[in-house]
Structure formats: structure tokens, C-alpha cells
């Protein structure tokens, strides 16, 4: 239980540092030989320094909104909205831990899309989630 609390706190600090643009603090969570996979582009990045370098070289202005962190033991999931130059993208981060550090992370990215009218009578808006059409967060 205490180990899970420490891991959750470390993940929360990772996302806080990501939002603040604190590159060193953002990557403190990773093992030196960590692997980061982006399945949608087929890219793999090896090593904390390489992971930090590729993120630091990203040309867009980025903002991070954590929607939910869940997990336990060696597997944790973060659901986030990452906004690149004002455009929101949903992200799911799967973090696999070993010895208290991220050994392997897989991140999936998905662009918002407008809901089809055929589902309108069955659906309600998720509170606080970005409006897919305008890319802004709606109030609940």
C-alpha cells in the first residue's frame, strides 16, 4: 500500500513537471535504460536521456491535463489530455515499473472527434472533457 502511494505521488509529480516544462523533473521517474513506445507511429526510444531529448525537442507548446491515474504494483495507467498548440489530444500512458522507476512506457494518442447524431439520444457529455468540435473544456 505504501509503495503504491509513493508510485502514485511520483506519477503525479511527473505530470506536474510535464505541465511546468521542467524536463529533468519530468524524467526523474524513468530508469536509465527505460523504453518508451509510441505504437501509432512505430517509434521506440531507448534510455532516459533519449526520451527526455525527444520530448524536449518537440516544437509545439504543450499542456497536460490529467484525467485519471489508476493502477497498482508495477503497472499504472494515466489518462490525459495533452494540448499541442491549442489542439487537444487524448493520451493513455501505460507505465510498467521495476525497482521504483518506469522501465517501459507505452503511450497511445487519439484525436477528439465529433459525436455522430445517431447516438445523440443515448449519450450525455462527459463532465469536464474537451468539446471535440471546438477543442475546449466545457464546464459541467
Backbone as a printed PyTorch tensor [residue, N CA C, xyz], in Angstrom:
tensor([[[  0.8190,  -1.2050,   0.0000],
         [  0.0000,   0.0000,   0.0000],
         [  0.8610,   1.2670,   0.0000]],

        [[  1.8550,   1.3030,   0.8670],
         [  2.7170,   2.4790,   0.9280],
         [  3.5110,   2.6190,  -0.3660]],

        [[  3.9570,   1.5170,  -0.9380],
         [  4.6780,   1.5670,  -2.2130],
         [  3.7800,   2.1380,  -3.2990]],

        [[  2.5070,   1.7470,  -3.3410],
         [  1.5740,   2.2910,  -4.3280],
         [  1.3620,   3.7860,  -4.1220]],

        [[  1.3140,   4.2260,  -2.8890],
         [  1.1560,   5.6580,  -2.6060],
         [  2.3760,   6.4310,  -3.1110]],

        [[  3.5590,   5.8720,  -2.9030],
         [  4.7790,   6.5240,  -3.4000],
         [  4.7870,   6.5670,  -4.9240]],

        [[  4.3730,   5.4630,  -5.5520],
         [  4.3440,   5.4170,  -7.0190],
         [  3.3460,   6.4270,  -7.5610]],

        [[  2.1550,   6.4710,  -6.9830],
         [  1.1510,   7.4520,  -7.4330],
         [  1.6900,   8.8770,  -7.2810]],

        [[  2.3170,   9.1780,  -6.1650],
         [  2.8810,  10.5140,  -5.9460],
         [  3.9590,  10.8280,  -6.9880]],

        [[  4.7770,   9.8370,  -7.3370],
         [  5.8240,  10.0390,  -8.3500],
         [  5.2130,  10.2970,  -9.7230]],

        [[  4.1400,   9.5880, -10.0460],
         [  3.4610,   9.8050, -11.3340],
         [  2.8140,  11.1890, -11.3600]],

        [[  2.1820,  11.5720, -10.2640],
         [  1.5880,  12.9130, -10.1880],
         [  2.6620,  13.9820, -10.3640]],

        [[  3.8270,  13.7730,  -9.7610],
         [  4.9350,  14.7260,  -9.9190],
         [  5.4250,  14.7430, -11.3660]],

        [[  5.4630,  13.5920, -12.0050],
         [  5.8490,  13.5180, -13.4230],
         [  4.9410,  14.4060, -14.2730]],

        [[  3.6350,  14.2840, -14.0840],
         [  2.6980,  15.0720, -14.8920],
         [  2.7440,  16.5510, -14.5150]],

        [[  2.9600,  16.8640, -13.2290],
         [  3.0850,  18.2650, -12.8180],
         [  4.3070,  18.8850, -13.4890]],

        [[  5.4340,  18.1580, -13.4590],
         [  6.6580,  18.6490, -14.0800],
         [  6.5020,  18.7590, -15.5980]],

        [[  5.7600,  17.8250, -16.2010],
         [  5.4920,  17.8980, -17.6450],
         [  4.7700,  19.1980, -17.9740]],

        [[  3.7450,  19.5060, -17.2000],
         [  2.9760,  20.7420, -17.4320],
         [  3.8400,  21.9760, -17.2170]],

        [[  4.7150,  21.9360, -16.2130],
         [  5.5540,  23.0890, -15.8860],
         [  6.7530,  23.2380, -16.8200]],

        [[  6.9930,  22.2390, -17.6690],
         [  8.1350,  22.3010, -18.5790],
         [  9.4640,  22.0400, -17.8920]],

        [[  9.4200,  21.3250, -16.7710],
         [ 10.6330,  21.0020, -16.0150],
         [ 11.1490,  19.6420, -16.4970]],

        [[ 11.9680,  19.6760, -17.5280],
         [ 12.3890,  18.4690, -18.2290],
         [ 13.0860,  17.4540, -17.3120]],

        [[ 13.9980,  17.9040, -16.4590],
         [ 14.7140,  16.9710, -15.5860],
         [ 13.7540,  16.3040, -14.6020]],

        [[ 12.8960,  17.0820, -13.9780],
         [ 11.9370,  16.5190, -13.0140],
         [ 10.9280,  15.6130, -13.7140]],

        [[ 10.5460,  15.9730, -14.9340],
         [  9.6010,  15.1650, -15.7050],
         [ 10.1380,  13.7530, -15.9380]],

        [[ 11.4370,  13.6290, -16.1090],
         [ 12.0280,  12.3450, -16.4780],
         [ 12.7370,  11.6440, -15.3330]],

        [[ 12.6740,  12.1970, -14.1460],
         [ 13.2820,  11.5780, -12.9740],
         [ 12.6550,  10.2220, -12.6640]],

        [[ 11.4400,  10.0180, -13.0890],
         [ 10.6720,   8.8050, -12.8360],
         [ 11.1890,   7.5940, -13.6230]],

        [[ 11.9500,   7.8460, -14.6810],
         [ 12.3650,   6.7820, -15.6000],
         [ 13.6870,   6.1420, -15.1870]],

        [[ 13.7840,   4.8500, -15.3940],
         [ 15.0610,   4.1590, -15.2300],
         [ 16.0260,   4.6440, -16.3060]],

        [[ 17.3130,   4.5390, -16.0390],
         [ 18.3150,   4.9650, -17.0280],
         [ 18.1170,   4.2630, -18.3570]],

        [[ 17.7180,   2.9960, -18.3440],
         [ 17.5680,   2.2120, -19.5660],
         [ 16.0970,   2.0250, -19.9610]],

        [[ 15.2490,   2.9500, -19.5370],
         [ 13.8160,   2.8610, -19.8380],
         [ 13.5650,   2.8450, -21.3380]],

        [[ 12.4130,   2.2860, -21.6850],
         [ 11.9640,   2.2490, -23.0800],
         [ 10.6270,   2.9730, -23.1520]],

        [[ 10.4620,   3.8020, -24.1680],
         [  9.2010,   4.4830, -24.4500],
         [  8.7580,   4.0960, -25.8490]],

        [[  7.5360,   3.5650, -25.9450],
         [  6.9770,   3.1760, -27.2400],
         [  5.7890,   4.0490, -27.5930]],

        [[  5.7340,   4.4640, -28.8640],
         [  4.5780,   5.1290, -29.4570],
         [  4.0570,   4.1850, -30.5490]],

        [[  3.1420,   3.2740, -30.2280],
         [  2.6980,   2.2720, -31.2030],
         [  2.1100,   2.8530, -32.4810]],

        [[  1.4380,   3.9940, -32.3900],
         [  0.7730,   4.5340, -33.5750],
         [  1.7650,   5.0170, -34.6260]],

        [[  2.9430,   5.4560, -34.2030],
         [  3.9490,   5.8820, -35.1780],
         [  5.0400,   4.8300, -35.3620]],

        [[  5.0210,   3.7890, -34.5230],
         [  6.0210,   2.7400, -34.6290],
         [  7.3730,   3.1210, -34.0510]],

        [[  7.4280,   4.1730, -33.2410],
         [  8.6990,   4.6450, -32.6990],
         [  8.9780,   4.0390, -31.3220]],

        [[ 10.2480,   3.7510, -31.0820],
         [ 10.7280,   3.3140, -29.7790],
         [ 11.9170,   4.1900, -29.4160]],

        [[ 11.9400,   4.6600, -28.1790],
         [ 13.0290,   5.4860, -27.6610],
         [ 13.6600,   4.7400, -26.4950]],

        [[ 14.9730,   4.5800, -26.5370],
         [ 15.6990,   3.8200, -25.5090],
         [ 16.5220,   4.7590, -24.6350]],

        [[ 16.3230,   4.6510, -23.3380],
         [ 17.1160,   5.3990, -22.3740],
         [ 16.4560,   6.6980, -21.9460]],

        [[ 16.5940,   6.9950, -20.6500],
         [ 16.0060,   8.2210, -20.0860],
         [ 16.4710,   9.4670, -20.8460]],

        [[ 17.7570,   9.5430, -21.1530],
         [ 18.2810,  10.7280, -21.8370],
         [ 17.6540,  10.8980, -23.2220]],

        [[ 17.4700,   9.8140, -23.9470],
         [ 16.8630,   9.8780, -25.2790],
         [ 15.3920,  10.2650, -25.1790]],

        [[ 14.6940,   9.7000, -24.2080],
         [ 13.2810,  10.0330, -24.0070],
         [ 13.1450,  11.5230, -23.7110]],

        [[ 13.9690,  12.0200, -22.8030],
         [ 13.9200,  13.4390, -22.4500],
         [ 14.2940,  14.3190, -23.6420]],

        [[ 15.2960,  13.9270, -24.4070],
         [ 15.7410,  14.7270, -25.5540],
         [ 14.6570,  14.8360, -26.6140]],

        [[ 13.9730,  13.7280, -26.9190],
         [ 12.9530,  13.8020, -27.9680],
         [ 11.7690,  14.6420, -27.4970]],

        [[ 11.4260,  14.5590, -26.2240],
         [ 10.3270,  15.3890, -25.7130],
         [ 10.7410,  16.8510, -25.6630]],

        [[ 11.9780,  17.1150, -25.2560],
         [ 12.4600,  18.4960, -25.1820],
         [ 12.5700,  19.1590, -26.5410]],

        [[ 12.7020,  18.3630, -27.5870],
         [ 12.8180,  18.9020, -28.9430],
         [ 11.4560,  19.1300, -29.6070]],

        [[ 10.3850,  18.7560, -28.9220],
         [  9.0490,  18.9110, -29.5280],
         [  8.7720,  20.3940, -29.7660]],

        [[  8.3930,  20.7600, -30.9840],
         [  8.2400,  22.1830, -31.3100],
         [  6.9530,  22.8260, -30.7960]],

        [[  5.9650,  22.0480, -30.4270],
         [  4.6730,  22.6220, -30.0400],
         [  4.6840,  23.1020, -28.5890]],

        [[  3.8150,  24.0690, -28.3180],
         [  3.5310,  24.4300, -26.9370],
         [  2.6180,  23.3410, -26.3960]],

        [[  3.0140,  22.7320, -25.2750],
         [  2.2690,  21.5930, -24.7470],
         [  1.7160,  21.8880, -23.3650]],

        [[  0.5290,  21.3590, -23.1230],
         [ -0.0870,  21.4270, -21.7950],
         [ -0.6760,  20.0610, -21.4820]],

        [[ -0.6500,  19.7100, -20.2080],
         [ -1.0580,  18.3910, -19.7690],
         [ -2.1780,  18.5180, -18.7380]],

        [[ -3.2760,  17.8210, -18.9790],
         [ -4.3730,  17.7390, -18.0280],
         [ -4.5830,  16.2660, -17.7120]],

        [[ -4.3390,  15.8940, -16.4780],
         [ -4.5210,  14.5020, -16.0570],
         [ -5.9900,  14.2900, -15.7380]],

        [[ -6.5850,  13.3080, -16.3700],
         [ -7.9790,  12.9730, -16.1200],
         [ -8.1040,  11.8980, -15.0520]],

        [[ -7.1700,  10.9430, -15.0680],
         [ -7.2450,   9.8470, -14.1030],
         [ -5.9270,   9.0880, -14.0840]],

        [[ -5.5310,   8.6790, -12.9000],
         [ -4.3850,   7.7890, -12.7130],
         [ -4.9130,   6.5760, -11.9620]],

        [[ -4.6510,   5.3980, -12.4850],
         [ -5.0770,   4.1860, -11.7940],
         [ -4.0080,   3.1240, -11.9690]],

        [[ -3.9840,   2.2100, -11.0180],
         [ -3.0280,   1.1260, -11.1120],
         [ -2.6230,   0.6280,  -9.7520]],

        [[ -1.5980,  -0.1680,  -9.7450],
         [ -1.0640,  -0.7300,  -8.5290],
         [  0.1170,  -1.6070,  -8.8660]],

        [[  0.9690,  -1.8090,  -7.8870],
         [  2.1330,  -2.6450,  -8.1240],
         [  3.0090,  -2.0660,  -9.2120]],

        [[  3.2830,  -2.8820, -10.2170],
         [  4.2070,  -2.4840, -11.2830],
         [  3.5370,  -1.9510, -12.5430]],

        [[  2.1990,  -1.8070, -12.5540],
         [  1.5090,  -1.3220, -13.7490],
         [  0.5630,  -0.1840, -13.3930]],

        [[  0.7620,   0.9600, -14.0480],
         [ -0.0340,   2.1600, -13.8010],
         [ -0.4870,   2.7560, -15.1250]],

        [[ -1.6800,   3.3330, -15.1180],
         [ -2.2740,   3.9310, -16.3100],
         [ -2.6370,   5.3730, -16.0040]],

        [[ -2.2340,   6.2720, -16.8830],
         [ -2.6300,   7.6750, -16.7910],
         [ -3.4440,   8.0260, -18.0310]],

        [[ -4.6120,   8.6050, -17.8040],
         [ -5.4160,   9.1420, -18.9000],
         [ -5.2560,  10.6570, -18.8530]],

        [[ -4.8710,  11.2280, -19.9730],
         [ -4.5720,  12.6560, -20.0200],
         [ -5.1350,  13.2850, -21.2890]],

        [[ -5.2470,  14.6020, -21.2370],
         [ -5.4250,  15.3840, -22.4480],
         [ -4.1450,  16.1940, -22.5870]],

        [[ -3.4480,  15.9790, -23.6830],
         [ -2.2550,  16.7540, -23.9850],
         [ -2.6450,  17.7310, -25.0840]],

        [[ -2.4600,  19.0000, -24.8100],
         [ -2.8380,  20.0310, -25.7730],
         [ -1.5740,  20.5240, -26.4660]],

        [[ -1.5320,  20.3370, -27.7730],
         [ -0.4030,  20.7640, -28.5930],
         [ -0.8290,  22.0020, -29.3770]],

        [[ -0.1760,  23.1360, -29.1080],
         [ -0.5020,  24.3940, -29.7900],
         [ -2.0140,  24.6440, -29.8040]],

        [[ -2.6750,  24.3860, -28.6740],
         [ -4.1010,  24.6650, -28.5350],
         [ -5.0320,  23.5610, -28.9990]],

        [[ -4.5000,  22.4840, -29.5510],
         [ -5.3350,  21.3890, -30.0430],
         [ -5.2280,  20.2000, -29.0920]],

        [[ -6.3600,  19.7740, -28.5030],
         [ -6.3010,  18.6750, -27.5400],
         [ -6.1480,  17.3160, -28.2190]],

        [[ -5.3810,  16.4540, -27.5640],
         [ -5.2110,  15.0710, -27.9790],
         [ -5.3290,  14.2130, -26.7280]],

        [[ -6.1530,  13.1940, -26.7950],
         [ -6.2570,  12.2690, -25.6760],
         [ -5.0530,  11.3480, -25.6830]],

        [[ -4.5560,  11.0320, -24.4910],
         [ -3.4130,  10.1410, -24.3650],
         [ -3.6550,   9.1610, -23.2320]],

        [[ -3.2550,   7.9340, -23.4670],
         [ -3.2420,   6.9150, -22.4300],
         [ -1.7950,   6.4590, -22.2990]],

        [[ -1.2840,   6.5440, -21.0860],
         [  0.0890,   6.1630, -20.8030],
         [  0.0840,   4.9310, -19.9150]],

        [[  0.6960,   3.8630, -20.3950],
         [  0.8670,   2.6430, -19.6120],
         [  2.3010,   2.6220, -19.1140]],

        [[  2.4750,   2.6980, -17.8120],
         [  3.8080,   2.7100, -17.2170],
         [  4.0410,   1.4030, -16.4670]],

        [[  5.1030,   0.7080, -16.8610],
         [  5.4990,  -0.5210, -16.1960],
         [  6.7440,  -0.2140, -15.3540]],

        [[  6.6390,  -0.4850, -14.0700],
         [  7.7030,  -0.1440, -13.1290],
         [  8.5550,  -1.3570, -12.7700]],

        [[  9.8210,  -1.0860, -12.4970],
         [ 10.7490,  -2.0620, -11.9330],
         [ 11.6700,  -1.2940, -10.9930]],

        [[ 11.8070,  -1.7660,  -9.7860],
         [ 12.6670,  -1.1160,  -8.7940],
         [ 12.3070,   0.3550,  -8.5870]],

        [[ 11.0160,   0.6630,  -8.6210],
         [ 10.5620,   2.0170,  -8.3190],
         [ 10.6700,   3.0220,  -9.4450]],

        [[ 11.0620,   2.6010, -10.6220],
         [ 11.2090,   3.5060, -11.7760],
         [ 10.4780,   2.9270, -12.9800]],

        [[ 10.1210,   3.8090, -13.9120],
         [  9.4820,   3.3510, -15.1420],
         [ 10.5320,   2.6340, -15.9820]],

        [[ 10.2610,   1.3660, -16.2630],
         [ 11.1420,   0.5730, -17.1150],
         [ 10.6510,   0.5900, -18.5620]],

        [[  9.3270,   0.6580, -18.7220],
         [  8.7300,   0.6360, -20.0580],
         [  7.4320,   1.4370, -20.0210]],

        [[  7.3200,   2.3970, -20.9140],
         [  6.0860,   3.1760, -21.0590],
         [  5.5970,   3.0270, -22.4870]],

        [[  4.3060,   2.8400, -22.6150],
         [  3.6620,   2.8390, -23.9230],
         [  2.6150,   3.9340, -23.8910]],

        [[  2.6680,   4.8460, -24.8590],
         [  1.6990,   5.9340, -24.9360],
         [  0.8970,   5.8260, -26.2220]],

        [[ -0.4130,   5.9230, -26.0600],
         [ -1.3390,   5.9370, -27.1860],
         [ -1.9490,   7.3190, -27.2790]],

        [[ -2.1400,   7.8120, -28.4960],
         [ -2.6920,   9.1410, -28.7270],
         [ -3.9190,   9.0400, -29.6230]],

        [[ -4.9270,   9.8370, -29.3210],
         [ -6.1430,   9.8400, -30.1360],
         [ -6.6900,  11.2620, -30.2160]],

        [[ -7.0110,  11.6760, -31.4060],
         [ -7.6160,  12.9870, -31.6000],
         [ -9.1020,  12.9260, -31.2710]],

        [[ -9.6260,  14.0010, -30.6790],
         [-11.0710,  14.0250, -30.4300],
         [-11.8340,  14.0380, -31.7520]],

        [[-13.0710,  13.5780, -31.7190],
         [-13.9170,  13.6080, -32.9060],
         [-15.3360,  13.9350, -32.4770]],

        [[-16.0920,  14.5710, -33.3570],
         [-17.4760,  14.9050, -33.0070],
         [-18.3440,  13.6520, -32.9210]],

        [[-19.2460,  13.6490, -31.9780],
         [-20.1680,  12.5250, -31.8290],
         [-21.1710,  12.5360, -32.9720]],

        [[-21.4870,  11.3680, -33.5150],
         [-22.4550,  11.3180, -34.6060],
         [-23.8700,  11.5650, -34.0760]],

        [[-24.6900,  12.2220, -34.8580],
         [-26.0650,  12.4970, -34.4470],
         [-26.8660,  11.2380, -34.1140]],

        [[-26.5120,  10.1120, -34.7090],
         [-27.2700,   8.8770, -34.4790],
         [-27.2100,   8.3960, -33.0290]],

        [[-26.2360,   8.8730, -32.2540],
         [-26.1210,   8.4590, -30.8520],
         [-26.6180,   9.5200, -29.8820]],

        [[-27.0290,  10.6700, -30.3800],
         [-27.3620,  11.8090, -29.5240],
         [-28.4140,  11.4850, -28.4690]],

        [[-29.4210,  10.7280, -28.8130],
         [-30.4870,  10.4500, -27.8510],
         [-30.0370,   9.5060, -26.7350]],

        [[-28.9080,   8.8340, -26.9070],
         [-28.4220,   7.8660, -25.9280],
         [-27.2810,   8.3980, -25.0650]],

        [[-26.6720,   9.4800, -25.4660],
         [-25.4310,   9.9420, -24.8460],
         [-25.6230,  11.2100, -24.0270]],

        [[-24.6960,  11.4040, -23.1140],
         [-24.5750,  12.6760, -22.4090],
         [-23.1070,  13.0650, -22.4730]],

        [[-22.7870,  14.3230, -22.2890],
         [-21.4030,  14.7980, -22.3280],
         [-20.6820,  14.3510, -21.0620]],

        [[-19.4420,  13.9630, -21.1820],
         [-18.6210,  13.6390, -20.0240],
         [-18.2140,  14.9690, -19.3880]],

        [[-18.5410,  15.1820, -18.1220],
         [-18.2140,  16.4640, -17.4770],
         [-16.7300,  16.7760, -17.5230]],

        [[-16.4160,  18.0220, -17.8660],
         [-15.0420,  18.4960, -17.8540],
         [-14.1690,  18.0340, -18.9900]],

        [[-14.6910,  17.2740, -19.9270],
         [-13.8830,  16.7990, -21.0510],
         [-13.9330,  17.8200, -22.1850]],

        [[-12.8510,  17.9140, -22.9460],
         [-12.8490,  18.8630, -24.0590],
         [-13.9640,  18.5870, -25.0570]],

        [[-14.5420,  19.6290, -25.5520],
         [-15.5370,  19.5360, -26.6100],
         [-14.7810,  19.1820, -27.8870]],

        [[-15.1190,  18.0660, -28.4880],
         [-14.3600,  17.5630, -29.6440],
         [-14.3880,  18.5070, -30.8380]],

        [[-15.4420,  19.2640, -30.9690],
         [-15.5600,  20.1220, -32.1310],
         [-14.7300,  21.3920, -31.9520]],

        [[-14.7780,  21.9660, -30.7760],
         [-14.0910,  23.2220, -30.5510],
         [-12.7330,  23.0700, -29.8560]],

        [[-12.4690,  21.8930, -29.2470],
         [-11.1880,  21.6890, -28.5870],
         [-11.0570,  22.4500, -27.2850]],

        [[-12.1580,  22.7680, -26.6500],
         [-12.1180,  23.4730, -25.3740],
         [-12.7940,  22.6260, -24.3110]],

        [[-12.4230,  22.8680, -23.0800],
         [-13.0650,  22.1510, -21.9910],
         [-14.3930,  22.8100, -21.6780]],

        [[-15.4470,  22.0140, -21.6420],
         [-16.7650,  22.5010, -21.2860],
         [-16.9290,  22.4180, -19.7730]],

        [[-17.6690,  23.3280, -19.2120],
         [-17.9450,  23.2240, -17.7790],
         [-19.0770,  22.2200, -17.5770]],

        [[-19.0410,  21.5620, -16.4410],
         [-20.0240,  20.5090, -16.1610],
         [-21.3890,  21.0730, -15.8500]]])
